[in-house]
Amino acid sequence: RMAVGCLVELAFKVANGEIKNGFAVIRPPGHHAEESTAMGFCFFNSVAISAKLLQQKLSVGRIL
């Protein structure tokens, strides 16, 4: 949960223009997690959660 929170905070600061860019060095990275299943050491897909929140809260249309 802390890793997801760190990435979400970073993503929102970049999207809001508070900072120019960022790099999240977090563990677990979340790349193994499926939509509804934890895998490996990944319980949440941090990138997917951050992207979805940006779309919902800030109406961001495109995410790279």
DRENPA-3360 file (N, C-alpha, C; in nm, 2 decimals, always signed):
BEGIN
1 = RMAVGCLV = +0.08/-0.12/+0.00/+0.00/+0.00/+0.00/+0.09/+0.13/+0.00 ~ +0.20/+0.12/+0.07/+0.29/+0.24/+0.07/+0.35/+0.26/-0.06 ~ +0.39/+0.15/-0.13/+0.44/+0.17/-0.27/+0.34/+0.23/-0.36 ~ +0.22/+0.19/-0.36/+0.11/+0.24/-0.44/+0.09/+0.39/-0.41 ~ +0.09/+0.42/-0.28/+0.07/+0.56/-0.24/+0.18/+0.65/-0.28 ~ +0.30/+0.60/-0.28/+0.41/+0.68/-0.32/+0.40/+0.71/-0.47 ~ +0.37/+0.61/-0.55/+0.36/+0.63/-0.70/+0.24/+0.72/-0.73 ~ +0.13/+0.70/-0.66/+0.01/+0.79/-0.69/+0.04/+0.93/-0.65;
9 = ELAFKVAN = +0.11/+0.96/-0.54/+0.15/+1.10/-0.51/+0.24/+1.16/-0.61 ~ +0.34/+1.08/-0.65/+0.43/+1.13/-0.76/+0.35/+1.16/-0.89 ~ +0.27/+1.07/-0.93/+0.20/+1.09/-1.05/+0.11/+1.21/-1.05 ~ +0.04/+1.24/-0.94/-0.04/+1.35/-0.92/+0.04/+1.48/-0.92 ~ +0.15/+1.48/-0.86/+0.24/+1.60/-0.86/+0.29/+1.64/-1.00 ~ +0.32/+1.54/-1.08/+0.37/+1.56/-1.21/+0.25/+1.61/-1.30 ~ +0.13/+1.54/-1.29/+0.02/+1.58/-1.36/-0.03/+1.72/-1.33 ~ -0.02/+1.76/-1.21/-0.06/+1.89/-1.17/+0.04/+2.00/-1.19;
17 = GEIKNGFA = +0.16/+1.96/-1.24/+0.26/+2.06/-1.27/+0.34/+2.10/-1.15 ~ +0.32/+2.04/-1.03/+0.40/+2.08/-0.92/+0.55/+2.05/-0.93 ~ +0.58/+1.94/-1.00/+0.71/+1.90/-1.04/+0.72/+1.86/-1.19 ~ +0.84/+1.87/-1.25/+0.85/+1.85/-1.39/+0.84/+1.70/-1.43 ~ +0.91/+1.62/-1.35/+0.91/+1.47/-1.38/+0.95/+1.40/-1.25 ~ +0.94/+1.27/-1.25/+0.98/+1.20/-1.13/+1.01/+1.05/-1.17 ~ +1.08/+0.99/-1.07/+1.11/+0.85/-1.09/+1.09/+0.78/-0.95 ~ +1.00/+0.68/-0.95/+0.96/+0.62/-0.82/+1.05/+0.49/-0.81;
25 = VIRPPGHH = +1.13/+0.49/-0.71/+1.21/+0.37/-0.67/+1.13/+0.30/-0.55 ~ +1.04/+0.21/-0.59/+0.96/+0.15/-0.48/+0.96/+0.00/-0.49 ~ +0.93/-0.06/-0.38/+0.93/-0.21/-0.38/+0.80/-0.25/-0.30 ~ +0.72/-0.33/-0.35/+0.73/-0.41/-0.47/+0.68/-0.32/-0.59 ~ +0.74/-0.34/-0.71/+0.71/-0.26/-0.82/+0.57/-0.28/-0.88 ~ +0.51/-0.39/-0.86/+0.37/-0.42/-0.90/+0.35/-0.48/-1.04 ~ +0.46/-0.50/-1.11/+0.45/-0.55/-1.25/+0.40/-0.69/-1.26 ~ +0.40/-0.77/-1.15/+0.36/-0.91/-1.16/+0.21/-0.92/-1.13;
33 = AEESTAMG = +0.15/-0.83/-1.06/+0.01/-0.84/-1.02/-0.08/-0.83/-1.14 ~ -0.18/-0.91/-1.13/-0.29/-0.91/-1.23/-0.40/-0.82/-1.19 ~ -0.50/-0.80/-1.27/-0.61/-0.71/-1.23/-0.68/-0.76/-1.10 ~ -0.70/-0.89/-1.08/-0.76/-0.93/-0.95/-0.68/-1.04/-0.88 ~ -0.55/-1.05/-0.91/-0.47/-1.15/-0.84/-0.33/-1.10/-0.81 ~ -0.29/-1.12/-0.69/-0.15/-1.09/-0.65/-0.06/-1.20/-0.70 ~ +0.06/-1.16/-0.75/+0.15/-1.26/-0.80/+0.29/-1.22/-0.76 ~ +0.38/-1.32/-0.73/+0.51/-1.29/-0.68/+0.51/-1.21/-0.55;
41 = FCFFNSVA = +0.58/-1.11/-0.55/+0.58/-1.02/-0.43/+0.49/-0.90/-0.45 ~ +0.42/-0.90/-0.56/+0.33/-0.78/-0.60/+0.19/-0.81/-0.56 ~ +0.14/-0.72/-0.47/+0.00/-0.73/-0.43/-0.09/-0.64/-0.51 ~ -0.03/-0.53/-0.55/-0.11/-0.43/-0.63/-0.03/-0.39/-0.75 ~ -0.10/-0.36/-0.86/-0.03/-0.31/-0.98/-0.03/-0.16/-0.97 ~ +0.08/-0.11/-0.91/+0.10/+0.03/-0.88/+0.07/+0.13/-1.00 ~ +0.12/+0.09/-1.12/+0.11/+0.17/-1.24/-0.03/+0.17/-1.28 ~ -0.10/+0.06/-1.28/-0.24/+0.06/-1.32/-0.33/+0.14/-1.23;
49 = ISAKLLQQ = -0.30/+0.13/-1.10/-0.38/+0.20/-1.00/-0.36/+0.35/-1.02 ~ -0.24/+0.39/-1.04/-0.20/+0.54/-1.06/-0.27/+0.59/-1.18 ~ -0.26/+0.51/-1.29/-0.32/+0.56/-1.42/-0.47/+0.57/-1.41 ~ -0.53/+0.48/-1.34/-0.68/+0.48/-1.33/-0.72/+0.60/-1.25 ~ -0.65/+0.63/-1.14/-0.68/+0.74/-1.05/-0.66/+0.88/-1.13 ~ -0.56/+0.88/-1.21/-0.54/+1.01/-1.29/-0.65/+1.03/-1.39 ~ -0.70/+0.92/-1.45/-0.81/+0.93/-1.54/-0.94/+0.97/-1.47 ~ -0.96/+0.91/-1.35/-1.08/+0.94/-1.27/-1.08/+1.08/-1.21;
57 = KLSVGRIL = -0.97/+1.11/-1.14/-0.97/+1.24/-1.06/-0.93/+1.36/-1.14 ~ -0.84/+1.35/-1.24/-0.80/+1.46/-1.32/-0.84/+1.46/-1.46 ~ -0.92/+1.36/-1.50/-0.97/+1.35/-1.64/-0.85/+1.35/-1.74 ~ -0.74/+1.28/-1.70/-0.63/+1.26/-1.79/-0.67/+1.16/-1.89 ~ -0.66/+1.19/-2.02/-0.70/+1.11/-2.13/-0.59/+1.01/-2.17 ~ -0.47/+1.06/-2.18/-0.36/+0.98/-2.24/-0.25/+0.96/-2.13 ~ -0.21/+0.84/-2.12/-0.10/+0.81/-2.02/+0.00/+0.73/-2.09 ~ +0.13/+0.77/-2.08/+0.24/+0.69/-2.13/+0.31/+0.62/-2.03;
% end
